[in-house]
C-alpha cells in the first residue's frame, strides 16, 4: 500500500475492478463520544508524581518543585471544560468511498473523508489493508479528503482499506474515541494478454462462422467445379467452365465452396487448489503475499487470455469450474458473454475439499477443451482420458507458480516427492498426445509461441491445403 496522498492528487481505480458498493459495507464504529486522557497526559502525570516523590524522599525541595508543574499541568488540562481542554463532543467521523474513475490495472483506490469535531486540534488517521504495512498520518483539524491507493497482483474478491480515525485536543493531552470504517470489498477481474492463433477443434460446428469447414456449403473458399444437381443455386453457375466443357449447354457446371462454421471451446478451471510460491502457505496456516500470484490467479489470467482470443475471432466459449458442480456457463460468443466469463472467473475460488466427481463435465460435441490445472493429483489426468475417449481435443495449461525452495527439511522432502509425481503426470499426458502449456514465470511470456506451434503442427497434420481452423484475434 502506497499510503495516503494529498487531497489534490488525483488517483484512479483500475478499469477491470467492479464496484460492489459505493459506501462502506460495514458501518463505522464511532465510539461513545467521550474524551479521555492521551498517553502523553498519563506519562506527564506519572513523571510529575515520580519527580515529586523522589524530591520528598531525598529531602530536596528543588527537585520536588520540578514535579509540581508537570503534575498540575497534566491534571488541569485533562479536565473537561478546563482551559485548553475540549468539552465532551462527538468523536472524529470518517467515511471510505470507492472511486468509479478508471486507473491502472492492479491498483485499487478509495477516498477517506475526515470530519473531526470542532474542538479538535489534530486528526490521527491510520490506514491498513490486508497484506500491506499500515500507514499513519497526523493532520491539522478540518474536513478533508485523502486519496488512498494500493497495488496488488491478486484477482477475485479482495478486501481493501480499513481506516481508524481519532481526534486530538488539549495540546495532545486528550483524545477522542477512535472511529473505524471499512471500504467496500472489490471483485478484481482478471486481465488478458494478447494471443495470436490458438488451437481449435478438428471438426467445426454451426451453419455459419468465421472459419472454413470441410463440408459443402456457402463460403468463400473454392472446393471444386461440379455438374449442376437439384438444389444448386443458379448464381453458382460457372459459365466459363460450362462453355468450355459443354458448348451446347447440355450440362451446367457450378462452383462449390466449403461452408463456414464456428468453433466451440470449453474452458475448464480447476479451482480446487489455490497455492502460491511459498510452500508454508499450502497448509492454509500462512498468509499469501499480495505481490505474488497464486495458481488460481494464473489460471484466471490464462483463461481470460484464451477466451479473449476466441471471442475476438467470433467463436463460442463456455466455462466449467471443477470446484463448483453447478451453474456452468454454456458456450456463447460476443463481448457481453466475454464479460460474463471474466466475472465467473473472478468469482471462482477454492472452498474446502470439493466432492469427488463421478464423471467429468459434459461437453458439447466436437468441442476443444482447455484445462487450467496445477496437476497436483490424478483427477485431471482421469478427466483428460475420458474426454479423449469421447473424441474431444484437450489442451492442458499448467498454472502452478514457480515454487521457492523451503528451508525446513521435511518440507523439502515433501515437495520433492510431490514434484516428481506431478512431473510424471505431465509426462504421461504428453506421451498420450495431450499438449501441455506452461503458464507461470518466464514461460508465460512464451505461451503465445507455444500455442502458435500447436496450430502449425495441426495444419501440417491435416495436410494441404488446410482450412483455417484457428482463431486469429486477440483480447485487448
C-alpha positions as CSV (number, residue, x, y, z in Angstrom):
1,X,0.0,0.0,0.0
2,X,1.4,3.3,-1.0
3,X,-0.3,5.1,1.9
4,X,-2.2,8.3,1.9
5,X,-1.9,11.1,-0.7
6,X,-2.7,14.8,-0.6
7,X,-6.3,15.6,-1.4
8,X,-5.4,17.3,-4.6
9,X,-3.5,14.3,-6.1
10,X,-5.8,12.5,-8.5
11,X,-5.7,8.7,-8.3
12,X,-7.8,6.4,-10.5
13,X,-9.1,2.9,-9.9
14,X,-8.5,0.1,-12.4
15,X,-10.9,-0.4,-15.3
16,X,-11.1,-4.2,-14.5
17,X,-12.3,-3.7,-10.9
18,X,-16.0,-4.0,-10.4
19,X,-17.5,-2.0,-7.6
20,X,-19.7,-3.8,-5.1
21,X,-20.9,-0.8,-3.1
22,X,-20.4,3.0,-3.2
23,X,-20.0,3.3,0.5
24,X,-18.6,1.2,3.3
25,X,-20.5,-2.1,3.7
26,X,-19.8,-2.2,7.4
27,X,-20.8,0.9,9.3
28,X,-18.2,2.9,11.2
29,X,-17.9,2.3,14.9
30,X,-18.0,5.8,16.3
31,X,-17.4,5.0,20.0
32,X,-19.2,6.8,22.8
33,X,-18.3,10.3,22.0
34,X,-16.2,10.8,25.2
35,X,-12.8,12.3,25.5
36,X,-10.0,10.7,27.5
37,X,-6.5,11.5,28.6
38,X,-3.9,10.6,26.0
39,X,-0.9,8.5,26.7
40,X,1.2,11.7,26.8
41,X,-1.0,13.1,29.6
42,X,-0.7,9.9,31.6
43,X,3.0,10.0,31.1
44,X,3.1,13.6,32.3
45,X,1.2,12.7,35.5
46,X,3.4,9.7,36.1
47,X,6.6,11.8,35.6
48,X,5.3,14.5,37.9
49,X,4.4,12.0,40.7
50,X,7.8,10.3,40.3
51,X,9.8,13.6,40.5
52,X,7.7,14.9,43.4
53,X,8.1,11.6,45.3
54,X,11.8,11.5,44.6
55,X,12.2,15.0,45.9
56,X,10.3,14.3,49.1
57,X,12.2,11.1,49.8
58,X,15.6,12.7,49.3
59,X,14.6,15.9,51.2
60,X,15.4,18.0,48.1
61,X,12.7,20.8,47.9
62,X,14.1,22.0,44.5
63,X,13.6,18.5,43.0
64,X,10.1,18.2,44.4
65,X,9.1,21.6,43.0
66,X,10.2,20.4,39.5
67,X,7.4,17.8,39.6
68,X,4.6,20.2,40.6
69,X,4.2,21.9,37.2
70,X,4.2,18.6,35.4
71,X,1.6,17.1,37.7
72,X,-0.6,20.2,37.9
73,X,-0.5,20.9,34.1
74,X,-1.3,17.3,33.2
75,X,-4.2,17.1,35.6
76,X,-5.6,20.5,34.8
77,X,-5.5,20.3,31.0
78,X,-7.1,16.8,31.1
79,X,-10.2,18.0,32.9
80,X,-13.3,18.6,30.7
81,X,-14.1,22.2,30.5
82,X,-10.7,23.4,31.6
83,X,-8.6,25.9,29.8
84,X,-7.2,24.4,26.7
85,X,-9.2,21.2,27.0
86,X,-12.2,20.3,24.8
87,X,-15.7,19.8,26.1
88,X,-17.5,16.5,25.6
89,X,-18.3,16.1,21.9
90,X,-18.8,13.6,19.2
91,X,-15.7,11.8,18.0
92,X,-14.0,12.2,14.7
93,X,-16.2,10.9,11.9
94,X,-14.8,9.2,8.8
95,X,-16.1,7.6,5.6
96,X,-14.4,5.5,3.0
97,X,-15.9,5.7,-0.5
98,X,-14.9,3.9,-3.7
99,X,-13.9,5.7,-6.9
100,X,-15.5,5.0,-10.2
101,X,-12.9,6.5,-12.4
102,X,-10.6,4.2,-14.4
103,X,-7.0,3.7,-13.5
104,X,-4.0,1.4,-14.0
105,X,-4.8,-2.4,-13.7
106,X,-3.7,-3.9,-10.4
107,X,-4.3,-0.7,-8.5
108,X,-7.1,-0.2,-6.0
109,X,-8.1,3.2,-4.9
110,X,-10.6,4.8,-2.4
111,X,-11.2,8.1,-0.7
112,X,-11.0,8.6,3.1
113,X,-13.2,11.6,4.2
114,X,-12.3,13.0,7.6
115,X,-14.8,15.1,9.6
116,X,-13.3,15.9,13.1
117,X,-15.3,17.7,15.8
118,X,-15.0,21.4,16.2
119,X,-12.9,21.2,19.4
120,X,-10.2,19.0,17.8
121,X,-6.8,20.4,17.1
122,X,-5.3,17.4,15.2
123,X,-6.6,14.3,13.5
124,X,-4.7,11.0,13.7
125,X,-5.6,8.6,10.8
126,X,-4.3,5.0,10.5
127,X,-5.0,3.2,7.2
128,X,-4.4,-0.5,6.7
129,X,-5.1,-3.2,4.1
130,X,-4.6,-7.0,4.2
131,X,-1.0,-7.8,3.2
132,X,0.3,-4.2,3.4
133,X,2.0,-2.2,6.0
134,X,-0.2,0.3,7.8
135,X,0.2,4.0,7.2
136,X,-0.3,6.6,10.0
137,X,-0.6,10.3,9.3
138,X,-1.3,13.3,11.6
139,X,-3.1,16.2,10.0
140,X,-4.5,19.6,11.2
141,X,-8.1,19.6,12.2
142,X,-10.6,20.3,9.4
143,X,-12.8,18.4,6.9
144,X,-10.6,16.9,4.2
145,X,-10.4,14.0,1.8
146,X,-7.4,11.7,1.4
147,X,-6.9,9.6,-1.7
148,X,-5.8,6.0,-0.9
149,X,-4.0,3.6,-3.2
150,X,-2.7,0.1,-3.1
151,X,-1.1,-2.3,-5.6
152,X,-1.9,-6.0,-5.9
153,X,-1.4,-8.8,-8.4
154,X,-4.3,-10.8,-7.0
155,X,-7.6,-11.3,-8.7
156,X,-11.1,-12.2,-7.5
157,X,-12.8,-10.9,-4.3
158,X,-10.4,-8.6,-2.5
159,X,-10.6,-6.9,0.9
160,X,-9.3,-3.3,0.6
161,X,-8.9,-0.5,3.1
162,X,-9.7,0.0,6.8
163,X,-9.4,3.4,8.4
164,X,-9.1,4.2,12.1
165,X,-9.5,7.9,12.9
166,X,-9.0,9.7,16.3
167,X,-9.2,13.4,17.2
168,X,-6.6,15.1,19.4
169,X,-7.1,18.2,21.5
170,X,-5.8,20.0,24.6
171,X,-2.2,20.2,23.3
172,X,-2.1,16.4,22.9
173,X,-3.4,15.6,26.4
174,X,-6.9,14.5,25.4
175,X,-8.1,12.2,22.6
176,X,-11.5,11.1,21.4
177,X,-12.7,7.6,20.9
178,X,-11.5,6.0,17.7
179,X,-13.8,5.7,14.7
180,X,-13.3,2.7,12.4
181,X,-14.6,2.5,8.9
182,X,-14.0,-0.2,6.2
183,X,-14.0,0.3,2.4
184,X,-16.3,-1.9,0.3
185,X,-14.9,-5.1,-1.0
186,X,-13.9,-5.3,-4.7
187,X,-14.1,-8.0,-7.3
188,X,-10.9,-7.7,-9.4
189,X,-11.4,-9.1,-12.9
190,X,-8.5,-11.0,-14.5
191,X,-6.7,-9.2,-17.3
192,X,-5.7,-10.9,-20.5
193,X,-2.6,-10.9,-22.6
194,X,-2.9,-10.7,-26.4
195,X,-2.5,-14.0,-28.1
196,X,-2.0,-15.0,-31.7
197,X,-3.6,-18.1,-33.1
198,X,-4.9,-20.7,-30.7
199,X,-5.8,-24.3,-31.4
200,X,-9.4,-25.1,-32.3
201,X,-11.2,-28.4,-32.6
202,X,-10.7,-30.6,-35.7
203,X,-14.4,-30.5,-36.6
204,X,-16.3,-27.3,-36.6
205,X,-20.0,-27.0,-35.8
206,X,-22.6,-24.5,-36.8
207,X,-24.1,-23.3,-40.1
208,X,-22.1,-20.1,-40.2
209,X,-19.0,-18.7,-38.6
210,X,-15.6,-17.2,-39.1
211,X,-13.8,-20.4,-40.1
212,X,-13.9,-22.6,-43.2
213,X,-15.3,-26.1,-42.6
214,X,-14.7,-29.3,-44.5
215,X,-18.3,-29.8,-45.6
216,X,-20.0,-28.2,-48.6
217,X,-21.9,-25.0,-48.2
218,X,-21.9,-21.3,-48.7
219,X,-18.4,-19.9,-48.2
220,X,-15.5,-18.1,-49.9
221,X,-13.1,-21.0,-50.4
222,X,-13.5,-23.0,-53.6
223,X,-13.8,-26.7,-53.2
224,X,-14.4,-27.9,-56.8
225,X,-16.4,-27.4,-60.0
226,X,-19.3,-29.9,-60.3
227,X,-22.2,-30.6,-62.7
228,X,-25.4,-28.9,-61.8
229,X,-27.6,-31.0,-59.5
230,X,-31.0,-30.3,-58.0
231,X,-30.6,-27.9,-55.1
232,X,-27.7,-25.9,-56.5
233,X,-28.3,-22.2,-57.0
234,X,-28.2,-20.6,-60.3
235,X,-25.9,-17.9,-59.2
236,X,-23.2,-20.5,-58.6
237,X,-23.1,-21.5,-62.3
238,X,-19.6,-21.1,-63.7
239,X,-20.4,-20.0,-67.3
240,X,-16.8,-20.1,-68.5
241,X,-16.4,-23.7,-67.4
242,X,-19.8,-24.6,-68.8
243,X,-18.9,-23.0,-72.2
244,X,-15.6,-24.9,-72.3
245,X,-16.9,-28.3,-71.3
246,X,-20.4,-28.2,-72.7
247,X,-20.6,-25.8,-75.6
248,X,-24.2,-26.9,-76.4
249,X,-25.2,-26.1,-72.7
250,X,-26.4,-29.6,-72.2
251,X,-24.8,-29.7,-68.8
252,X,-24.3,-26.7,-66.4
253,X,-21.3,-26.6,-64.1
254,X,-21.4,-24.9,-60.7
255,X,-18.7,-23.7,-58.4
256,X,-19.0,-25.5,-55.0
257,X,-17.4,-24.0,-51.9
258,X,-16.6,-25.0,-48.4
259,X,-19.1,-24.0,-45.7
260,X,-18.2,-21.6,-42.9
261,X,-18.6,-22.6,-39.3
262,X,-17.7,-21.6,-35.8
263,X,-15.6,-23.3,-33.2
264,X,-16.7,-24.3,-29.7
265,X,-14.3,-24.2,-26.8
266,X,-14.9,-25.0,-23.2
267,X,-12.6,-23.6,-20.5
268,X,-12.3,-26.0,-17.6
269,X,-11.0,-24.2,-14.5
270,X,-9.5,-26.4,-11.7
271,X,-10.2,-24.1,-8.8
272,X,-9.8,-26.8,-6.2
273,X,-6.3,-25.7,-5.5
274,X,-5.1,-22.1,-4.8
275,X,-1.4,-22.4,-3.9
276,X,1.3,-19.8,-4.0
277,X,5.1,-19.9,-4.4
278,X,5.6,-20.3,-0.6
279,X,5.2,-23.9,0.5
280,X,4.4,-22.9,4.0
281,X,1.1,-21.4,2.9
282,X,-0.1,-24.6,1.2
283,X,-1.4,-26.0,4.5
284,X,-3.6,-22.9,5.0
285,X,-1.7,-21.6,8.0
286,X,0.4,-18.8,6.5
287,X,-0.7,-15.7,4.7
288,X,-0.1,-15.4,1.0
289,X,1.6,-12.3,-0.2
290,X,-0.4,-9.8,-2.3
291,X,2.6,-9.2,-4.7
292,X,2.8,-12.9,-5.7
293,X,0.2,-14.5,-8.0
294,X,-1.2,-17.8,-6.9
295,X,-2.1,-20.8,-9.1
296,X,-5.7,-19.6,-9.3
297,X,-4.6,-16.1,-10.3
298,X,-2.5,-17.6,-13.1
299,X,-5.4,-19.8,-14.2
300,X,-7.8,-16.8,-14.3
301,X,-5.2,-14.9,-16.4
302,X,-4.7,-17.8,-18.8
303,X,-8.4,-18.5,-19.2
304,X,-9.1,-14.8,-19.8
305,X,-6.4,-14.6,-22.5
306,X,-7.7,-17.7,-24.3
307,X,-11.3,-16.6,-24.0
308,X,-10.4,-13.1,-25.4
309,X,-8.7,-14.6,-28.4
310,X,-11.6,-16.9,-29.2
311,X,-14.4,-14.3,-28.7
312,X,-12.5,-11.8,-30.8
313,X,-12.5,-14.3,-33.7
314,X,-16.2,-14.9,-33.4
315,X,-16.1,-18.4,-31.7
316,X,-18.2,-19.7,-28.9
317,X,-16.7,-20.1,-25.4
318,X,-18.1,-21.9,-22.3
319,X,-16.8,-22.2,-18.8
320,X,-16.7,-25.1,-16.3
321,X,-15.5,-24.9,-12.7
322,X,-14.3,-28.1,-11.2
323,X,-14.7,-26.6,-7.7
324,X,-18.4,-26.0,-8.3
325,X,-20.6,-28.8,-9.6
326,X,-23.4,-26.4,-10.5
327,X,-24.1,-23.4,-12.7
328,X,-21.7,-23.9,-15.7
329,X,-21.5,-21.2,-18.2
330,X,-22.8,-22.5,-21.6
331,X,-20.9,-21.7,-24.8
332,X,-21.7,-18.4,-26.4
333,X,-20.0,-15.6,-28.3
334,X,-19.8,-11.8,-28.1
335,X,-18.3,-9.2,-25.9
336,X,-21.1,-9.3,-23.4
337,X,-20.6,-13.1,-23.0
338,X,-16.8,-12.4,-22.6
339,X,-17.7,-10.1,-19.7
340,X,-19.7,-12.9,-18.1
341,X,-16.8,-15.3,-18.5
342,X,-14.4,-12.8,-16.8
343,X,-16.9,-12.3,-13.9
344,X,-17.3,-16.0,-13.5
345,X,-13.5,-16.5,-13.5
346,X,-13.2,-13.8,-10.8
347,X,-15.8,-15.5,-8.6
348,X,-14.1,-18.9,-8.8
349,X,-12.3,-19.9,-5.6
350,X,-11.2,-22.9,-3.6
351,X,-13.8,-23.8,-1.0
352,X,-12.7,-26.5,1.4
353,X,-12.5,-30.0,-0.1
354,X,-14.9,-30.4,-3.1
355,X,-16.7,-33.7,-3.6
356,X,-15.0,-36.1,-6.0
357,X,-16.7,-36.1,-9.4
358,X,-18.0,-39.4,-10.6
359,X,-17.7,-38.3,-14.2
360,X,-16.1,-35.4,-16.0
361,X,-18.3,-32.4,-17.0
362,X,-20.4,-32.9,-20.1
363,X,-19.2,-31.0,-23.1
364,X,-20.8,-30.1,-26.4
365,X,-20.0,-32.3,-29.4
366,X,-16.7,-31.6,-31.2
367,X,-15.6,-29.0,-28.6
368,X,-12.0,-28.4,-27.7
369,X,-11.2,-28.4,-24.0
370,X,-8.7,-26.0,-22.3
371,X,-8.0,-27.4,-18.8
372,X,-6.3,-25.0,-16.4
373,X,-4.9,-27.0,-13.5
374,X,-1.9,-27.5,-11.2
375,X,-1.8,-31.3,-11.8
376,X,-1.2,-31.9,-8.1
377,X,-3.5,-35.0,-8.1
378,X,-4.7,-37.7,-10.6
379,X,-8.2,-36.4,-11.1
380,X,-7.3,-34.0,-14.1
381,X,-5.5,-36.9,-15.7
382,X,-8.5,-39.1,-15.5
383,X,-10.7,-36.4,-16.9
384,X,-8.4,-35.8,-19.9
385,X,-8.5,-39.5,-20.7
386,X,-12.3,-39.6,-20.5
387,X,-12.5,-36.6,-22.8
388,X,-10.1,-38.2,-25.3
389,X,-12.3,-41.3,-25.3
390,X,-15.3,-39.1,-26.3
391,X,-13.3,-37.6,-29.2
392,X,-12.5,-34.2,-27.6
393,X,-9.2,-32.4,-28.3
394,X,-7.6,-31.3,-25.0
395,X,-5.0,-28.6,-24.2
396,X,-3.7,-28.6,-20.6
397,X,-2.4,-25.3,-19.2
398,X,-0.1,-25.8,-16.3
399,X,-0.8,-23.0,-13.7
400,X,1.4,-24.0,-10.8
401,X,3.6,-21.0,-9.9
402,X,7.4,-21.3,-9.5
403,X,7.8,-22.7,-6.0
404,X,10.6,-21.3,-3.8
405,X,12.8,-23.8,-2.1
406,X,11.9,-24.4,1.5
407,X,14.3,-24.2,4.4
408,X,12.7,-27.0,6.5
409,X,14.0,-30.5,5.8
410,X,10.6,-32.1,5.9
411,X,9.1,-29.6,3.6
412,X,11.9,-30.0,1.1
413,X,11.3,-33.8,1.1
414,X,7.6,-33.4,0.8
415,X,7.9,-31.0,-2.2
416,X,10.4,-33.3,-3.9
417,X,8.0,-36.2,-3.8
418,X,5.1,-34.0,-4.9
419,X,7.1,-32.5,-7.7
420,X,8.2,-35.9,-9.0
421,X,4.6,-37.2,-9.0
422,X,3.4,-34.0,-10.8
423,X,6.1,-34.3,-13.5
424,X,5.2,-37.9,-14.0
425,X,1.6,-36.9,-14.7
426,X,2.6,-34.3,-17.2
427,X,4.9,-36.7,-19.0
428,X,2.1,-39.2,-19.3
429,X,-0.2,-36.5,-20.7
430,X,2.5,-35.6,-23.3
431,X,3.0,-39.3,-24.2
432,X,-0.7,-39.7,-24.8
433,X,-0.7,-36.7,-27.3
434,X,-2.0,-34.0,-24.9
435,X,-0.1,-30.8,-25.3
436,X,0.9,-29.1,-22.0
437,X,1.4,-25.3,-22.0
438,X,3.3,-23.8,-19.0
439,X,1.8,-20.5,-17.7
440,X,4.0,-19.3,-14.9
441,X,7.2,-17.4,-14.5
442,X,9.1,-16.7,-17.7
443,X,7.2,-19.5,-19.5
444,X,4.1,-17.3,-19.5
445,X,5.9,-14.9,-22.0
446,X,6.5,-17.7,-24.4
447,X,3.0,-19.2,-24.1
448,X,1.7,-17.5,-27.4
449,X,4.6,-19.0,-29.3
450,X,3.8,-22.5,-27.9
451,X,0.2,-22.1,-28.9
452,X,1.2,-21.0,-32.4
453,X,3.4,-24.0,-32.7
454,X,0.5,-26.3,-31.8
455,X,-1.6,-24.6,-34.5
456,X,1.1,-25.1,-37.2
457,X,1.5,-28.8,-36.2
458,X,-2.3,-29.3,-36.6
459,X,-2.1,-27.7,-40.0
460,X,0.7,-30.0,-41.1
461,X,-1.1,-33.0,-39.8
462,X,-4.3,-32.0,-41.7
463,X,-2.4,-31.8,-45.0
464,X,-2.5,-29.2,-47.7
465,X,-4.5,-27.1,-48.4
466,X,-5.6,-27.0,-44.7
467,X,-8.7,-25.0,-43.9
468,X,-8.1,-22.1,-41.5
469,X,-9.3,-23.8,-38.3
470,X,-7.7,-21.4,-35.8
471,X,-8.5,-18.1,-34.2
472,X,-6.7,-15.0,-35.4
473,X,-7.9,-12.5,-32.9
474,X,-6.6,-11.3,-29.6
475,X,-8.1,-9.7,-26.5
476,X,-7.4,-6.1,-26.0
